[in-house]
């Protein structure tokens, strides 16, 4: 994140944004701090109730370059969760591994893995983000390959695929195909690292398309992924497996029971009702004190 000529991570983030978008560092900072309003404005600039409408956002939006750059700065400054670093440590990432960062954003995760000696590929449906990431990495001499989604991913090519805080932005109509493409891109036994940034639906986070992680986890299991690890209750590590044979069919059947069956959905709804009721009681009691 630091500038090519030296300096702090904060200076690097603001310098990147200022030079790429031809604005002052002061304006870059203002846009970073106003990121939620800018994202909302771009979301509401056109109807987003269809796959084409959402694709239109990714084809034109620039606010996320500021959003993600500032989020990465907060991570390295000690006020955010260093997710990519923690993942790299847990997976024992080694030189020569081939890594795909799916939904690569401004390229920070790919930069880290490249610095560890990996061959990295960045893939994103948002061309403005992918172009900015390519510019940032080229400025720092970081070798990488790039895929502008929905272009096809190379088959059986990667040891690890990361999709950190990405899956909740994939439209339901495209979720199965997306997960199957990621599964096909992994070598046998490869790892898929993801998380489910689901949020209660509201106007200010409308681009988070899910308020429950069960549909996401079900599609991942149905594609043949098996859970291998869970980091801090928020980062899921899956190993690519087969859906064929008795074991494959049993895996899918058990995943359906846990994640997609009517009892599973009912249990999730009951837990959410109880949790919200508990929070309401807590705040009422706190207010009386």
N, C-alpha and C positions, 0 to 999 in steps of 0.2 A: 504493500500500500504506500510505501514511502516514495518520494519523488526520485526520478532517475539520478539527479545530481546531488541527492542527499537532503535530509530534512526529516520532519516528523510524519507520522501516518496521517495526521489531520491535514497537514500541508499537502501531502501527496494526493489525498482524496479531492481536496478543493482545487488543486492545480490541474488534475486530470479533467475534472468537470468544466473548469473555466476554459481550458485550452480546447477541449473537444467541442464544446457548445458555443465557443467564441463569446464568452461573457466574463465579467469580472469575478474575482474570488469572493467578493462581498455578495454578489448576486447568487453565486453558486451556494454559498452558505445559507442564504435566505431560502433558496429553493429546497435545500436539504431539510431545513427546519419546518418548512411548510409542506412537507411531502404528502401528508394525508389529504389535505385539501386539494392538492394538485392531482393526486390519483383519483379522487372522487370526481373532480371536474372532467377528467379524461374519460372515466367510466360513463358518466352521464351525458357525454357529448353525442351519443348515438344509442339506439336500442341494443341491449345486451342480452336479450331473452332467447337467443339462438346461437348455435355453434358459429355461424358466419359473423354474427354481431360481436362475439367474444374474440374471434380471430381478427376482426377489424381493430379491436383495441390493441392487440399485440403487434399488429402491423404498423401502428402509428404512435403509440404512447412513448413518451420520453421521461415521464416523471419517475418511473421505477429505476432509472439510472441513478437518480439522486437518492431515492429511497434506499436502494440496496448498497450504494457506496457508503452512505452515512451509517447504515446498519453494520457494515463491515468495519468501519472506523470504531464504532462503539464496542464491537467485539474485541478488537486489538487494544483498545484503550483501557480495558478492564471492567467496563460497565455492561458488557454483553456476554452471552454464552458462546464460548469458542467452539462451536459445533464441529467445524471442519478439522480443527486440530485434534479434538477429542476422538473423532472418527479415525483419523490417520493413526493415532496412537493405539486405539483399540484393535484396528485391523493389522497393525504392524506393517504398514505400507513400506515396500522395499523398492529399490531401484530396478527398473526394467518392467515393472507391472504396467499393464495397459488399463487405463481408467477413462471411463466416460462420465462426464458431469452433465446429467440430463436436466434441462432447465437451469442453464449455467449462469444466468444473470450477468453480472459484470466481470465474472471470471476469477473471483478470489479463490474459490475452492480449487479450481484447475491450477492456478498459480502455485498454491501450496503443494499439491501433488507433483507438479512439474519440478519444483525445488527439491523434492525428495527423490527425484530421479525417474519418475513415471513418464510414460508416453501418454499424453492427455488429449482427449477430444472433447470439445465443448458443443453441446446441442441445445438449441433454444428455438421456440416458435416465434419469439419476439425479435424481429430483425434489428430494430434500433438497439436493443441490448446486446445482441450478438456482435453487431458492428462496433459498438463501444468496447466490448470485451476484447475483440480482436485488436483494436487500436491500442488499448492499454497493454496487452501482452506483447505486441510488436514493439512498443516503446521500451519495454524492459528486456527485450531479446528472449522472450520465453517461447520456445517452440510448441506449437499446438496444431491440431486439426479442428475443423469447424463443420458443423452440420446445421443447416437452416431447416428446422422441422416445418412441415411434416415429411421432409425427404427421408428416404429409407436409411435405417442404420445398418452398418456392416454386420453380417451374421457371424455368431460365434467368435467374436473378436476381442472381448474385454474380460479382464479378471474381476473388475469391480465396476459397478454402475452406481453413482450417487444421484439422488434426486431429493435434496434436502429442502423441506418446506415447499415442495412443488406440486405434489399429487392433489392437494385440495383445490388447485386452480385448473385441473383438467376437466372439461365438461363431461357429464355422465355419459353422453352419447359416444365419447371417444375413449372412455376409461379402459374398457377391455382391450381395445386395439393397442393402446399405449403400453399397457402392462405386458401384453404378449410380445410386442416389439422389443421391449427391454429384456424380457426373458430370452428371446431369440438372439439378442446381441451378445449375451454372456456366453463364455466358454462353459463347458460342463463343470458344475460345482462352483461357478462364480458367485460373487456376492452382490446383492442389491441392498443399498443403504438408503433409507428414506425416513420420512416423518409425516405426521398428519396434522397440519395446522388448521384444524377445523374450528369454526367459530359460530356462535349463535348468530343467526341471520339478522343483519341490520343494514341500513343504507350505507354506513361508513365502512363496511367491510364486505360489500356485495360481491367482490371478485374472489372471495373465499366461498366456493360453491357448495360446500358441505358443512353441515352442523353436527355430523356424526362420522366417526372413522370406520364404522362397520362396513359400509359399502366399499370403501377403499381396501380394507384388509381382506374382504371376501374376494375381490377381483385379483388381488395379488396371490392369494392362496389358490384360486382356481386356475391361475396360469401355471402353477407348478412350484411356486416358491414355498420353502419351509423356513419357519422362524429359526434363526441361529443364535440371536443375542438381542438384548434390549439395553440401551444405554440411558440411564437417568430417566426412565419412563417416557422418553420422548423420541429417541432415535432407534428405529427398528432395523435390524440386520437380518436379511433373508438369504438363504442359499438356493440357487437354482436347482430344481429337481425335475423329475419326469411326471407326467400325468398318465402314463401308460401302465399297464399291468395291474395286478391286484393292489400293490402298495399305492400306486398313483391314484387309483379310483377310491381307495379307502381314505387317502389323504383329503381328497376333494369332498367326499361324503362327510367326514368329520368336520371339515372347515365349514361346510354348509350348516351343519347343526349348530356350531358355535357362533357363526357370523351372519348367516342369512336366513335361517329358519324363523317362522313366526314366533316361537318361544324366545329365541335370542333377541329379536327386535322388541318384543314386549318387555323382556327383562331390562333391556337398555332404557326404554321409555320410563319404566318404573323407577329405575335408579336415578334418572335425571329429575324426575318429579320430586323424589325424596331429597335429592341434593339441593334443589332450588328451594324447597320448603325449609330445609335446615338453614340455608343462608338467610332466608327471610326472617326466621325466628331469631337467628344470631344478631342481625342488624336491629331488629325491634328491641331486643334486650339491651343491646349496646346503646341505643338511643335513649332508653329510659334511665340509664345510668348517668 
